[in-house]
Amino acid sequence: MPLRVGQPAPDHSVQAYVRGERAPAEFALSSHRGRWLVLFFYPRDFTFICPTELASFAERHDDFLGERAVVLAASTDSYFSHKAWFESDPRLAGIRYPVIADSAHELSRSFDVLLEDGATHRGTFIIDPSGVLVHMSVNEHDVGRNVDEVLRTLRAFRTGALCPANWGPGKATLTSEDDWLEKVFPSLTGPALDSLAERAEKVSVVAGDTIVAEGDPADRFYVIAKGEVAVTRRGPEGQEIELATLGPGQFFGEVGLLAETRRTATVRAVADVELLALSWQEFQAALEQSDRAKRDFSEIVHERLAGASAS
């Protein structure tokens, strides 16, 4: 199958060099579901342009982590080649992200960057928390990447909004309140959608604050217009277990993602969050009205839950 944006990204189990570890780290790309993933391929170890790119990603690594993103580098060199190079070249001393050793060429082949001589193109891929490929760019060896642009693109995707050319953090997007509601109620248009937007309460929550606490009566639904929320519950020993991270255009309430953990889940703002709040009755009526198959509320929610589980 050809690699396409908007489709699930290839998944592989890989081995990687991680500074300070005595043996290769082993993990699957899918083990990072729930977070954004930035995967970049570079042609070879012990080359000229590659260390400038690797070091540039290292300089911005904390910024990527601040966006809840995992950074992974990859080349077709072996783990032992990575270890020898990364532990001898002072330019690479600050690199803390894993560097995949794709010596079997399976990963580079599935991302369509493998060359006949066994090296790779400079390929950059951004994968969203559900495992869908949302961005890819590929260029030949002679020109290195602009890591600031990779970070800007990631930040734009994380808004969930329509971002114009040259958008950057703090700049306006092109998505209105009606657009966020339309994502949840795709067949609700015109006056009905405008009326719902007028009735929705605008709620702002600062990073770290609780929106729905364990045991609270969840009598409202919230559509996320900006920022992200973390859904957690307490384990048998009192530890907090993260169930999911939700972003713009997604919703939560007594039914929805929390249906399996009704009144036993907590929702907190990961960063500053803007929400559109609807009463249970308004949300139910709008969801049923926007369903082309004319199903009742429970059938629609069951289908959405099944889709969320599959992703």
C-alpha positions as semicolon CSV with decimal commas, in nm:
position;residue;x (nm);y (nm);z (nm)
1;M;0,000;0,000;0,000
2;P;0,138;0,346;-0,089
3;L;0,214;0,573;0,205
4;R;-0,046;0,851;0,231
5;V;-0,122;1,128;0,474
6;G;-0,456;1,081;0,644
7;Q;-0,403;0,704;0,667
8;P;-0,266;0,493;0,956
9;A;0,112;0,508;0,967
10;P;0,308;0,183;0,929
11;D;0,383;0,014;1,260
12;H;0,705;-0,174;1,332
13;S;0,893;-0,315;1,627
14;V;1,237;-0,155;1,629
15;Q;1,567;-0,148;1,813
16;A;1,725;0,184;1,899
17;Y;2,034;0,336;2,050
18;V;1,954;0,537;2,365
19;R;2,236;0,720;2,539
20;G;2,322;0,566;2,873
21;E;2,155;0,231;2,803
22;R;2,379;-0,077;2,789
23;A;2,169;-0,261;2,531
24;P;1,940;-0,165;2,244
25;A;1,600;-0,033;2,345
26;E;1,317;-0,232;2,187
27;F;0,970;-0,090;2,125
28;A;0,693;-0,064;1,867
29;L;0,602;0,267;1,706
30;S;0,246;0,204;1,825
31;S;0,367;0,203;2,186
32;H;0,365;0,582;2,159
33;R;-0,008;0,602;2,081
34;G;-0,168;0,880;2,280
35;R;0,121;1,114;2,200
36;W;0,236;1,289;1,885
37;L;0,528;1,122;1,712
38;V;0,797;1,295;1,504
39;L;1,002;1,038;1,312
40;F;1,290;1,155;1,095
41;F;1,528;0,951;0,879
42;Y;1,882;1,061;0,804
43;P;2,107;0,898;0,538
44;R;2,407;0,759;0,728
45;D;2,621;0,772;1,040
46;F;2,962;0,943;1,015
47;T;2,852;1,191;0,748
48;F;2,863;1,570;0,709
49;I;2,510;1,716;0,709
50;C;2,345;1,454;0,930
51;P;2,512;1,561;1,258
52;T;2,391;1,919;1,206
53;E;2,033;1,792;1,178
54;L;2,063;1,555;1,472
55;A;2,207;1,832;1,688
56;S;1,936;2,075;1,575
57;F;1,662;1,832;1,682
58;A;1,846;1,793;2,013
59;E;1,850;2,171;2,066
60;R;1,472;2,185;2,022
61;H;1,400;1,853;2,197
62;D;1,251;2,018;2,505
63;D;1,016;2,216;2,280
64;F;0,895;1,895;2,115
65;L;0,846;1,737;2,458
66;G;0,646;2,044;2,559
67;E;0,411;1,962;2,271
68;R;0,361;1,610;2,413
69;A;0,559;1,472;2,120
70;V;0,808;1,187;2,100
71;V;1,109;1,243;1,872
72;L;1,268;0,941;1,702
73;A;1,561;0,947;1,462
74;A;1,633;0,656;1,227
75;S;1,894;0,538;0,981
76;T;1,982;0,201;0,833
77;D;2,308;0,182;1,030
78;S;2,347;-0,079;1,304
79;Y;2,308;-0,021;1,676
80;F;2,684;-0,062;1,717
81;S;2,750;0,201;1,450
82;H;2,515;0,441;1,630
83;K;2,687;0,371;1,961
84;A;3,034;0,428;1,818
85;W;2,939;0,754;1,646
86;F;2,712;0,910;1,908
87;E;2,959;0,843;2,187
88;S;3,263;0,976;2,002
89;D;3,140;1,285;1,815
90;P;3,112;1,587;2,050
91;R;2,851;1,745;1,823
92;L;2,612;1,462;1,920
93;A;2,670;1,474;2,294
94;G;2,336;1,645;2,366
95;I;2,115;1,391;2,192
96;R;1,874;1,217;2,431
97;Y;1,608;1,088;2,194
98;P;1,621;0,728;2,061
99;V;1,801;0,662;1,732
100;I;1,652;0,363;1,552
101;A;1,886;0,108;1,394
102;D;1,691;-0,001;1,085
103;S;1,961;-0,238;0,960
104;A;1,697;-0,476;0,818
105;H;1,554;-0,185;0,612
106;E;1,195;-0,273;0,709
107;L;1,108;0,064;0,859
108;S;1,269;0,275;0,587
109;R;1,109;0,062;0,316
110;S;0,759;0,095;0,464
111;F;0,803;0,475;0,488
112;D;0,931;0,476;0,127
113;V;1,264;0,649;0,195
114;L;1,501;0,356;0,128
115;L;1,760;0,401;-0,149
116;E;1,923;0,132;-0,360
117;D;2,257;0,171;-0,182
118;G;2,093;0,104;0,157
119;A;2,094;0,467;0,276
120;T;1,776;0,675;0,309
121;H;1,640;1,006;0,195
122;R;1,589;1,275;0,456
123;G;1,229;1,191;0,543
124;T;1,026;1,362;0,813
125;F;0,694;1,222;0,936
126;I;0,445;1,349;1,194
127;I;0,199;1,094;1,334
128;D;-0,096;1,199;1,549
129;P;-0,192;1,034;1,882
130;S;-0,431;0,793;1,710
131;G;-0,157;0,664;1,477
132;V;-0,259;0,857;1,164
133;L;0,012;1,008;0,943
134;V;-0,064;1,381;0,914
135;H;0,257;1,515;0,757
136;M;0,546;1,387;0,549
137;S;0,829;1,556;0,364
138;V;1,122;1,396;0,181
139;N;1,432;1,544;0,024
140;E;1,766;1,422;-0,107
141;H;2,095;1,423;0,079
142;D;2,245;1,761;-0,008
143;V;2,006;1,986;0,187
144;G;1,934;1,959;0,559
145;R;1,598;2,018;0,722
146;N;1,466;2,325;0,902
147;V;1,381;2,183;1,245
148;D;1,197;2,501;1,345
149;E;0,959;2,439;1,056
150;V;0,899;2,080;1,170
151;L;0,814;2,214;1,517
152;R;0,587;2,484;1,371
153;T;0,402;2,224;1,164
154;L;0,354;2,002;1,469
155;R;0,219;2,295;1,671
156;A;-0,022;2,384;1,392
157;F;-0,161;2,030;1,377
158;R;-0,196;2,024;1,755
159;T;-0,435;2,321;1,744
160;G;-0,683;2,103;1,553
161;A;-0,780;2,422;1,372
162;L;-0,754;2,558;1,020
163;C;-0,414;2,730;1,012
164;P;-0,330;2,983;0,739
165;A;0,006;3,020;0,566
166;N;0,290;3,116;0,798
167;W;0,078;3,048;1,106
168;G;0,271;3,044;1,434
169;P;0,187;3,015;1,804
170;G;-0,016;3,312;1,922
171;K;-0,152;3,389;1,575
172;A;-0,520;3,354;1,490
173;T;-0,652;3,040;1,323
174;L;-0,940;3,028;1,076
175;T;-1,163;2,799;1,283
176;S;-1,472;2,947;1,449
177;E;-1,690;2,814;1,733
178;D;-1,936;2,689;1,473
179;D;-1,656;2,490;1,309
180;W;-1,573;2,310;1,636
181;L;-1,937;2,220;1,690
182;E;-1,966;2,107;1,328
183;K;-1,687;1,853;1,388
184;V;-1,899;1,690;1,658
185;F;-2,233;1,739;1,479
186;P;-2,131;1,701;1,112
187;S;-2,480;1,717;0,961
188;L;-2,603;2,009;1,171
189;T;-2,583;2,320;0,953
190;G;-2,731;2,663;0,903
191;P;-2,961;2,815;1,165
192;A;-2,961;2,502;1,382
193;L;-2,582;2,511;1,415
194;D;-2,581;2,888;1,476
195;S;-2,845;2,852;1,745
196;L;-2,647;2,576;1,919
197;A;-2,332;2,793;1,914
198;E;-2,523;3,079;2,075
199;R;-2,652;2,852;2,354
200;A;-2,316;2,693;2,425
201;E;-2,141;2,832;2,731
202;K;-1,781;2,939;2,676
203;V;-1,557;2,798;2,948
204;S;-1,185;2,872;2,997
205;V;-0,968;2,647;3,216
206;V;-0,603;2,707;3,302
207;A;-0,340;2,436;3,272
208;G;-0,351;2,183;3,553
209;D;-0,704;2,263;3,672
210;T;-0,968;1,992;3,704
211;I;-1,271;2,014;3,473
212;V;-1,459;1,701;3,583
213;A;-1,352;1,541;3,910
214;E;-1,397;1,181;4,011
215;G;-1,743;1,147;4,168
216;D;-1,882;1,468;4,017
217;P;-2,225;1,453;3,853
218;A;-2,135;1,485;3,485
219;D;-2,444;1,670;3,369
220;R;-2,282;1,862;3,084
221;F;-2,091;1,787;2,767
222;Y;-1,780;1,979;2,670
223;V;-1,653;2,032;2,316
224;I;-1,283;2,124;2,312
225;A;-1,211;2,439;2,110
226;K;-0,851;2,493;2,220
227;G;-0,589;2,298;2,412
228;E;-0,589;1,940;2,538
229;V;-0,732;1,752;2,835
230;A;-0,612;1,435;3,005
231;V;-0,865;1,173;3,116
232;T;-0,750;0,967;3,414
233;R;-0,886;0,728;3,674
234;R;-0,751;0,580;3,993
235;G;-0,612;0,227;3,993
236;P;-0,670;-0,032;4,266
237;E;-0,372;0,098;4,462
238;G;-0,470;0,463;4,429
239;Q;-0,232;0,539;4,142
240;E;-0,352;0,762;3,859
241;I;-0,392;0,584;3,524
242;E;-0,413;0,795;3,208
243;L;-0,692;0,675;2,980
244;A;-0,663;0,923;2,695
245;T;-0,568;1,270;2,581
246;L;-0,835;1,465;2,393
247;G;-0,783;1,770;2,174
248;P;-0,973;2,029;1,971
249;G;-1,288;1,901;1,802
250;Q;-1,334;1,615;2,050
251;F;-1,583;1,600;2,335
252;F;-1,628;1,447;2,677
253;G;-1,906;1,413;2,931
254;E;-2,112;1,149;3,111
255;V;-2,148;0,959;2,785
256;G;-1,868;0,959;2,532
257;L;-1,516;0,869;2,624
258;L;-1,616;0,849;2,992
259;A;-1,899;0,602;2,935
260;E;-1,689;0,309;3,058
261;T;-1,580;0,498;3,371
262;R;-1,885;0,701;3,461
263;R;-1,819;0,916;3,768
264;T;-1,489;0,737;3,826
265;A;-1,282;0,947;3,585
266;T;-1,112;1,284;3,621
267;V;-1,054;1,530;3,337
268;R;-0,781;1,793;3,373
269;A;-0,651;2,063;3,143
270;V;-0,308;1,972;3,004
271;A;-0,256;2,329;2,886
272;D;-0,488;2,630;2,890
273;V;-0,817;2,503;2,750
274;E;-1,121;2,666;2,591
275;L;-1,443;2,465;2,597
276;L;-1,797;2,492;2,464
277;A;-2,032;2,352;2,728
278;L;-2,377;2,212;2,651
279;S;-2,635;2,060;2,880
280;W;-2,692;1,686;2,854
281;Q;-3,031;1,749;2,691
282;E;-2,892;1,995;2,435
283;F;-2,606;1,764;2,344
284;Q;-2,834;1,461;2,305
285;A;-3,084;1,651;2,088
286;A;-2,810;1,798;1,866
287;L;-2,636;1,463;1,819
288;E;-2,959;1,287;1,721
289;Q;-3,060;1,575;1,493
290;S;-2,723;1,567;1,314
291;D;-2,730;1,191;1,252
292;R;-2,828;1,115;0,893
293;A;-2,932;0,759;0,982
294;K;-3,182;0,897;1,238
295;R;-3,050;0,669;1,511
296;D;-3,111;0,733;1,877
297;F;-2,849;0,874;2,112
298;S;-2,729;0,544;2,257
299;E;-2,665;0,394;1,910
300;I;-2,461;0,696;1,797
301;V;-2,249;0,702;2,111
302;H;-2,190;0,326;2,093
303;E;-2,056;0,365;1,736
304;R;-1,825;0,650;1,836
305;L;-1,692;0,456;2,131
306;A;-1,622;0,158;1,905
307;G;-1,433;0,387;1,667
308;A;-1,229;0,533;1,950
309;S;-1,138;0,185;2,074
310;A;-1,032;0,074;1,728
311;S;-0,797;0,371;1,692
